[in-house]
Structure formats: C-alpha cells, structure tokens
Amino acid sequence: MTPSSSRRAMMAGFASATAPLSSSSSFKYDAPWLHYPDKEHHHQQQQQLPTIKNFINGSFENPDEAAMMTSGNNTIPLIDPSTNIVLSTVPESNYSTTSSTVVDNDENKPLSSSSSALHRAVEAAKLAYPSWSNTPVQMRQRLMLEYAQFLHKKEVREEIAYWITLEQGKTTADAMGDVWRGLEVVEAATRVGSEMLGDSLQNLSSGLDTISYRVPLGVCAGIAPFNFPAMIALWMYPLAIATGNTYVLKPTEKAPSASLLLIKHLHDLGLPSGVVNVVNGSKDTVDGILTHPDIKAISFVGSNKAGEYIHDVGSKNGKRVQANLGAKNHATVLMEDADRASTIKAIVGAAFGAAGQRCMALSVAVLVGDLEESRGWAQEIVEQAKSLKVGNGFVDGVDVGPLISKDATERAEKIIQQSIDEGATCMLDGRGVTVDGFEDGNFLGPTVINLCDRQYINVDEQITNPAYTEEVFAPVLTILVVPTLDDAISISNKNAYGNGTAIFTTSGGAARKYQYEIEAGQVGINVPIPVPLPFFSFTGNKNSIRGDVNFYGKPGVHFFTQLKTVTSNWQYANGADLGGVTMPVLGKK
C-alpha cells in the first residue's frame, strides 16, 4: 500500500463530530478554516489544495489572493510528516495590501483599510480592548469555566487531537495528552481574580490611603511552536484574556489547525469578536508582531535561535517578552538503589515519547555507580527501546511517530553520524527505519548513544560530542557514566540549559542533596518529566529561558498585568493641608 492510499484509507468513512463533512474535504472533520480555491479560476489538472484562513474579528477570513500574488504568493506548504504529502498551504499574514476593510462584528463599525492581515488582527484586538478590559473579572472567569467544561467533552478533545496527529504526527494518545495539559491552564484561568488582587494600606498619613491594582496591558501576542499545537497555545491566550487583555495568536505554520479550532470553540461560546484573533505565517509574520507598536507583550516557546531573536527584537521595540527555549535534560540514575524496572521504563518513555520532540524530554541518562553494571543498565534500556513501535500516529499500538520535517530528520541523522565519528558507541541506531504504507515519512527509530562504553566520563573535561552538546530534538538518548552523585550533579550543572532534570533513587538523602544542589529549574524525584501543574509555573532557567517571568501560575498572571498604585487624600474636615513646595514626608511632624 502506498503512503497516499494509506492516508486515504484512514480518512475514508469517518463521520464528523461537529458538522457535516465538506464536499471539498478529504479530512475526518469539517474545517471552516480551510479555503478551497474556486475551480473556475484554476486549471482542472492543477491540484486543488486548500489554504489556511486567519481568524480575525470573530470570523474566518478568506485569504486575499490578489494581495498574496502582490507579495510573491508567499505561502508555506503544510505537510503531513507521516507521508510528506502537502495537506494545505499557509499564507503569511504580514503582506502588503490596501484592498480589505474589517468590520467590528459586534457594533458594526468599520475598521480602516489596513496594510496586512496582521494589522487587521491587531486593530480588531485594539478596538475590542476597552470593552473587554472593563468586563467584570467574574464574567471573564465564567467564560473560562464554560470553555473548560466544553473542552472536557471527550469528543471535543478527540477532534482537536485528530488535527494534531494529522499535521504534527504525534500519536493520538499523546495528542489527547497535549490537549489535556492545556485544558488544565484553562481551568486555572477560572480563578484568575484571586491572582489579580492588589495591596492596600490605610492612614499612611492623616486621611491618606494607598491601594494598588493589577490591570491588563492591552493587546498581547503569542508565537506558538509545532511540538505542542494545543497545549502551548493554551498556556498563552486563556490567562491573557481572563486578566482583561485582548490577543493575537500566531500558531505554528506546521500545525495550525488545533489552535484555529480551539479559538473557534471559544468564540462559539460567546467570546466577543476581536478579543482573540489568529494570524498564520512564519518569520515575516513574526517580525510584524515584534515591531507592531500596538502589541504590548509577547509570549514564545521554541528554539534558542528563534527565541533569542524574538526576545531581543521584541524588547528593543518596548515589549514585554517571555520566551521558553531549548533544553538538554539530564536524568541521574543511582544504579545501586533505583528501582531498576520502573526507572528504565520511565527513561525510555521520557526519551522517546513524542519522537523526542519535547522541551522536557530526557535526552541524557547519567548512570551513577559501577562501570560494569552500567553496561547492563544500558543494554536493558536498548532492549526496551527496541520494543517501541514506530509508525503513523493514527495507527493503534504506535509509540513513536514521525519527526516534523525532512530537515529535522536529516539533522538528527547527521548528529548521530557525527557522534559515532567522534568515538561514541551507537548501541541502537534508529536511522533507516521503514514503516509499511508510510515509506516517505519522516521516521527515525529510537537511538541510544553511549559515550562511556569503555570508561567513565571525565567530569573535569568539557564534553564535546555532538550527541551531548546539541539539542537533537529527536528520539535520541545519550548515556554517560560517572562514579559518584557529586560527579552527576557537576556534569548536569555545567550544561548550559536548565529546563528540567530528574533523579531516580530510593534514597531520601540522595534525593534531597540532588534537589538542593542541582541548578535546573524543574526537578523530578522519580518523576521523569516534571512539568508543574498550573497551580505553579513552568520554571526553566539558564539558557532555557529569556525574560524573567514564567508561563502560567501566579507569575503568568503577573506577566499579563501591571501594577497601578493610587494614593488618595480624603480628609473629613475642610482646610486640610494637601502639600506644598517641599517633598512630602509622611507621618513626620
């Protein structure tokens, strides 16, 4: 069976959970964000690929084909990573045109003709801000509660997960988890009022009181990554709008449908037009966000190269920026006392799940103890990794889906080869894996590279092997061996990244020493992927973050708000002293 026929077989016969299937569509669900070309204006022999629409001012907006032609038809192919078949095209939203006029759908007021779809989205958000920011916080919370209740419906989450698996490649089970972990942030947004409380102090001087408020910023924006198409978007806009801001979201151009569906659902529940808008695109659109004068704050999750650029340019343009970047997460295993079976299972799952495309994936295992014993541990890791099934994410029983692109696959394969050329032992080589029916997919099997097959790693020397120094972002696990826990902590702390880390042990003393001495910002004790629930915040550090305010939790609320302090002088008697030419010194006679 060919890849295309396999895909058609999976699509055929599926019933829609929310709407009738479009006659133009070959997808399982109806997708109102897809624009199909008018056949009268295209050659019949030409493949009729849909274009992803933007969501601006409460409705999906057909791409302005004249404007796209003016900008050089600057569209991006959206590719199924399991087949490398082009599913649709994604337009840049920062093109130049003056042919469109946006109308405020709630008040029927025209917005001015604008220079780009991005500009129209920002203008819609700016127009919606005065009314939305003055909406009582309990009403904004109530909408988040309704949103959370809606997303709890299994059929709703299954539909969102479908688009994640189709466009991003992860397994259906993993895609469902993607949605669920984002839903938890929506649940946290239902109680945002308590996190927005200010402070007050009365009678600082006779009749003088001071009170502080947390107030929204205005129009905020988010730039989301490909690896969590639902979760990361849900880290961003729910807290932003619950605190009174309006929003422009740019989802990943590699998998935008989950975000578009999430926003559609929220609007259908009663979110006023213009409060949240979605614009598609890549670097051109990002640059427009970074420099737009009406955007006050930007959230980003992605690679270090992109994140450092976004933080620098956004900050230079006067914006708040929170940016979560790359990682090289270390798992320390005390071989002498760790529960062997459960530890190996946890490491294999955290290293190879989601094809290693998680910023919290465990990509380095540091085995502590006897060198000879480490060979047995490493071999058991290999054997369990071999049992994982590589394939299309829709297929039952698949554990490891494809990488996002051919470029990502080729890069990972190149790093594997370079590490071998520089002396590493490749205990399990996932290159060249083939998947029946999906031979053209971006598949890389679990790969285990041992840098300590013959001797301990020297903790006093810099590790230069690319399997260790590079964030491979693929199902590749690097093994190091050291004699002591102090050595393991030293190696981990020398790493430039600080997203997460884990220790596997049954020793409370060892665990406590580790949690106090390790530098990474998120520590798991017998927990392989210690991503905090949204009662707390995502607290990566070092080179894994730019900016100093974390995502979600109380710091997340603080990112989307600013303090306003009011000092008032209300004295009951007339003729009070309200100050003179000298600096007031309160409470001093």
Salt bridges, closest charged atoms under 4 A:
ASP38 OD2 - HIS41 ND1 3.15
GLU61 OE2 - ARG120 NH2 2.50
GLU65 OE2 - HIS35 NE2 3.46
GLU107 OE1 - LYS109 NZ 3.28
GLU123 OE1 - HIS119 NE2 3.85
GLU158 OE2 - LYS154 NZ 3.97
ASP174 OD1 - ARG358 NH2 3.25
ASP178 OD2 - LYS170 NZ 3.01
GLU184 OE1 - ARG181 NE 2.85
GLU187 OE2 - HIS152 NE2 2.61
GLU195 OE2 - ARG191 NH1 3.60
GLU253 OE1 - LYS250 NZ 3.30
GLU253 OE2 - LYS254 NZ 3.72
ASP268 OD2 - LYS264 NZ 2.71
ASP287 OD2 - LYS283 NZ 2.77
ASP294 OD1 - LYS126 NZ 3.33
GLU308 OE2 - ARG546 NH2 3.20
ASP312 OD1 - HIS311 ND1 3.75
GLU372 OE1 - ARG375 NH1 2.52
GLU380 OE2 - ARG340 NE 2.82
GLU383 OE2 - LYS386 NZ 3.59
ASP429 OD2 - ARG431 NH2 2.67
GLU470 OE1 - ARG411 NH2 3.28
ASP486 OD1 - LYS513 NZ 2.84
GLU517 OE2 - LYS513 NZ 2.96
GLU519 OE1 - LYS542 NZ 2.96
